[in-house]
């Protein structure tokens, strides 16, 4: 059962759920959206897959199955994943985590973009764009996603933040709006929380929860 946080509530025992992280994560998500736009402009292909390693703690994987569709899509559902790895977590486990999710992409035609990126801190973030909520729900329930989040994540991460957001269009990426954030703490005692930034979404609006 997840603890429900008020929009501006602070929990001293769980500093990773502090609001300043949401602001920082949002800026990273905006940067990633800008990188998506730049990749489409630079490569001019309808199907893009860019993988750039840069040191032991970096990985940049961008997959855009249908660039033209992404450009024209409105009401884009956005999920942003941010985690702090454990001291014992290694890059191989992170790569395995990412590869498992990538294998699932062809089964979900409504996924418009999959973008994973290593950060200078050695941590990892992920951005996925969906054309509607049904696709987002199917992704969350997929076998590969469940295995990655339930079996790999607790061994690799100390905590995780998962943002659900809305985007009017890729062109208007600066208007990205966070709807809610789901929190997972794996150490020392497991804990889950969720923060709604506005009124809670209706049951017909599924969340990527874990």
C-alpha positions as CSV (number, residue, x, y, z in Angstrom):
1,X,0.0,0.0,0.0
2,X,1.4,3.4,-1.0
3,X,1.4,6.3,1.3
4,X,-0.3,9.3,-0.3
5,X,1.5,12.5,-0.1
6,X,0.0,16.0,-0.4
7,X,1.2,18.1,-3.3
8,X,3.8,20.0,-1.2
9,X,4.2,17.5,1.7
10,X,7.8,16.8,2.9
11,X,8.9,13.6,4.6
12,X,12.1,14.0,6.5
13,X,12.6,10.2,6.7
14,X,12.5,10.0,2.9
15,X,14.6,12.9,1.5
16,X,14.6,11.4,-2.0
17,X,10.9,12.3,-2.2
18,X,11.6,16.0,-1.6
19,X,10.0,18.3,-4.1
20,X,13.3,19.7,-5.3
21,X,14.0,16.3,-6.8
22,X,10.8,16.6,-8.9
23,X,11.9,20.0,-10.2
24,X,15.4,18.7,-11.0
25,X,14.0,15.5,-12.7
26,X,11.6,17.6,-14.7
27,X,14.5,19.6,-16.0
28,X,16.3,16.5,-17.0
29,X,13.2,15.2,-18.8
30,X,12.9,18.5,-20.7
31,X,16.5,18.1,-21.7
32,X,15.8,14.6,-22.9
33,X,12.8,15.8,-24.9
34,X,15.0,18.4,-26.5
35,X,17.5,15.7,-27.5
36,X,14.7,13.7,-29.0
37,X,13.7,16.6,-31.2
38,X,17.3,17.2,-32.2
39,X,17.8,13.6,-33.1
40,X,14.8,13.7,-35.4
41,X,16.0,16.8,-37.1
42,X,19.6,15.6,-37.5
43,X,18.9,12.1,-38.8
44,X,15.8,12.7,-40.8
45,X,14.8,9.0,-40.6
46,X,11.5,7.6,-39.5
47,X,13.0,4.9,-37.4
48,X,15.9,5.8,-35.1
49,X,18.1,3.9,-32.7
50,X,21.1,5.6,-31.2
51,X,23.4,4.0,-28.7
52,X,26.3,5.9,-27.3
53,X,28.5,4.6,-24.5
54,X,30.8,7.1,-22.8
55,X,32.7,5.7,-19.9
56,X,31.8,3.0,-17.3
57,X,28.8,5.0,-15.9
58,X,27.3,6.4,-19.0
59,X,24.8,4.9,-21.5
60,X,22.7,6.8,-24.0
61,X,20.1,4.8,-25.8
62,X,17.4,6.5,-27.8
63,X,14.8,4.5,-29.8
64,X,12.2,6.2,-31.9
65,X,10.1,3.6,-33.8
66,X,8.1,6.1,-35.8
67,X,9.5,9.6,-35.8
68,X,6.9,11.2,-38.0
69,X,4.1,9.8,-35.9
70,X,5.8,11.2,-32.8
71,X,6.0,14.6,-34.4
72,X,2.3,14.7,-35.2
73,X,1.1,13.0,-32.0
74,X,-0.9,15.1,-29.5
75,X,-1.8,14.4,-25.8
76,X,1.4,12.3,-25.3
77,X,1.7,10.3,-22.1
78,X,5.1,10.6,-20.5
79,X,6.8,8.4,-17.9
80,X,10.1,9.5,-16.3
81,X,12.2,7.0,-14.3
82,X,15.0,8.1,-11.9
83,X,16.9,5.9,-9.5
84,X,19.8,6.1,-7.1
85,X,21.9,3.0,-7.4
86,X,23.3,1.1,-4.4
87,X,27.0,1.2,-3.8
88,X,27.1,-2.5,-4.8
89,X,25.2,-1.8,-8.0
90,X,27.2,-2.3,-11.2
91,X,26.9,-1.0,-14.8
92,X,26.2,-4.5,-16.1
93,X,23.1,-4.9,-14.0
94,X,21.9,-1.5,-15.3
95,X,22.6,-2.6,-18.9
96,X,20.7,-5.8,-18.3
97,X,17.8,-3.8,-16.9
98,X,17.7,-1.6,-19.9
99,X,18.1,-4.5,-22.4
100,X,15.2,-6.4,-20.9
101,X,12.9,-3.4,-21.4
102,X,14.1,-2.8,-25.0
103,X,13.2,-6.4,-26.0
104,X,9.6,-5.6,-25.0
105,X,9.2,-2.5,-27.3
106,X,8.1,-4.2,-30.5
107,X,5.1,-5.7,-28.7
108,X,3.8,-2.2,-27.8
109,X,3.1,-0.3,-31.0
110,X,1.9,2.8,-29.1
111,X,5.3,3.5,-27.6
112,X,6.5,6.6,-29.4
113,X,10.0,6.9,-27.8
114,X,12.2,5.0,-25.4
115,X,15.2,7.0,-24.1
116,X,17.6,5.8,-21.4
117,X,20.5,7.9,-20.2
118,X,23.3,7.6,-17.7
119,X,24.0,10.6,-15.5
120,X,27.3,12.1,-14.4
121,X,26.5,11.0,-10.9
122,X,26.6,7.4,-12.1
123,X,22.9,7.0,-11.8
124,X,20.3,6.3,-14.4
125,X,17.2,7.8,-15.9
126,X,14.7,6.7,-18.4
127,X,12.0,8.5,-20.5
128,X,9.2,6.7,-22.3
129,X,6.5,8.4,-24.5
130,X,3.2,6.7,-25.2
131,X,0.3,7.6,-27.6
132,X,-2.4,6.8,-25.0
133,X,-3.0,5.4,-21.5
134,X,-3.9,1.9,-22.7
135,X,-0.5,1.4,-24.2
136,X,1.1,2.8,-21.0
137,X,-0.9,0.4,-18.9
138,X,0.0,-2.5,-21.1
139,X,3.7,-1.6,-20.8
140,X,3.4,-1.5,-17.0
141,X,1.9,-5.0,-17.0
142,X,4.2,-6.6,-19.5
143,X,6.3,-9.6,-18.4
144,X,9.6,-7.9,-19.2
145,X,8.8,-4.7,-17.4
146,X,7.5,-6.6,-14.3
147,X,10.7,-8.7,-14.2
148,X,12.9,-5.7,-14.5
149,X,11.2,-3.7,-11.9
150,X,10.4,-6.4,-9.4
151,X,13.6,-8.5,-9.6
152,X,16.4,-6.3,-10.9
153,X,15.5,-2.9,-9.4
154,X,15.5,-3.9,-5.7
155,X,19.0,-5.3,-6.1
156,X,20.4,-2.3,-8.0
157,X,18.6,0.8,-6.6
158,X,18.4,2.2,-3.1
159,X,15.3,4.2,-4.3
160,X,13.3,5.1,-7.4
161,X,11.1,8.0,-8.5
162,X,8.7,7.4,-11.3
163,X,7.0,10.5,-12.8
164,X,3.7,10.4,-14.8
165,X,3.3,13.4,-16.9
166,X,1.4,14.9,-19.9
167,X,2.7,16.6,-23.0
168,X,0.5,18.4,-25.5
169,X,2.9,17.6,-28.3
170,X,6.6,17.1,-28.8
171,X,6.9,20.6,-30.4
172,X,5.5,22.1,-27.1
173,X,7.8,20.1,-24.9
174,X,8.4,23.1,-22.6
175,X,4.8,22.6,-21.4
176,X,5.5,19.3,-19.8
177,X,3.3,18.9,-16.7
178,X,3.8,16.4,-14.0
179,X,0.7,14.7,-12.8
180,X,2.1,12.5,-10.0
181,X,5.2,10.8,-8.8
182,X,5.5,7.3,-7.4
183,X,8.3,6.6,-4.9
184,X,10.0,3.3,-4.0
185,X,12.5,2.9,-1.2
186,X,14.3,-0.4,-1.0
187,X,16.6,0.3,1.9
188,X,16.8,0.0,4.8
189,X,13.0,-0.7,5.1
190,X,10.9,-1.0,2.0
191,X,8.5,1.9,1.5
192,X,6.2,3.2,-1.2
193,X,4.6,6.6,-1.7
194,X,2.7,8.6,-4.3
195,X,2.4,12.3,-4.7
196,X,-0.4,13.9,-6.8
197,X,0.4,17.5,-7.9
198,X,-3.2,18.2,-8.8
199,X,-6.4,16.3,-8.1
200,X,-5.9,12.5,-8.3
201,X,-6.5,11.1,-11.8
202,X,-9.5,9.0,-12.4
203,X,-9.3,5.2,-12.3
204,X,-9.5,5.2,-16.2
205,X,-6.1,7.0,-16.2
206,X,-3.6,4.2,-15.3
207,X,-0.3,5.1,-13.7
208,X,3.1,3.4,-14.3
209,X,3.6,2.4,-10.7
210,X,6.2,-0.4,-10.6
